[in-house]
Amino acid sequence: MSTYSTPTRLEIDSGATGGKFWQIQASGLMTTVSFGSLFKTKFTQSRDKNHGSATLASKYCASQIKSKIKKGYQYAEGVLMAATVVSLVSVVGSNKKRPVDKGDAVPVPVAKKAKREEAATTQIAITCDLTPFIEQYRDMDKNAVFAELGIPIDATYECQTVKQHKEKGTLIAKDKDFTDNWVFLAWVDGGTTKDKKLKISQDGVSVSTKLLSSKKRVIESGLAYGKPLKMKFTDIMKNRIGALLCFAPAMNGNGGILSEEE
């Protein structure tokens, strides 16, 4: 039996986009590599590939897994996409389609909430602890702090998804279309769009707690999509996110605002 006869799943948290995953499996001489979004109910892409031997198939799986880990993906044990959501699988090198065998194992999909909670508990190495930058504002006046850091004192917090903003017509998709600098943790007065980095608002009016949570992970880990960032995190940037986090409502690990009952 192949080492990879049981599907191996690797995931990465992509912040506001909801995260991505790869699922890799070998069956005899055949390998199946699938790709998709963490919070969608079907694969975006799934392909089979035929190899000359089971050993070559296993080596191919190993190389695929190694490649994904280098890009920042992490193992997600026991979290598999149901096989029934893919009725047809493309066969590399052929225009034919083959149906999923009725005898194929159909793992039980994990509920979306469970996946979100699992992603929230994923451990990352902290290279820049923001705790001191948050705690320094704990007993200070919010309006005075925001005014000093260039943040509107009437800025509110919200946790809507990109899709929800699109549906409401409130999404500002391009950085150049934001009229105020405060929606970025980093900006240069009189600078161009490329000088504005680490966006924290989807609509230009309120702070997105989902983006705020994502940028916190980026600054603390120094990574984005699993790759090291070249930009320098200045104290003013850390002060801004520290203040925004200090006065933010209670959130879960993915930036969702918790109700008073939770």
Secondary structure, DSSP 8 states (H G I E B T S, - for coil): --TTSS-EEEEE--GGG--EEEEEEEETTEEEEEEEETTSSS-SEEEEEE-SSHHHHHHHHHHHHHHHHHTT-EE-TT----GGG-SEEEETT-S-EEE--TTS-------HHHHHHHHHT-----SS--HHHHHTTTTS-HHHHHHHHT--TT--EE---HHHHHHHT----SGGG---GGGEEE--TT--GGG-EEE--SSSSSEEHHHHHHHHHHHHHTEETTEE--S---HHHHHHHHHHHHTS--B-TTS-B--TT-
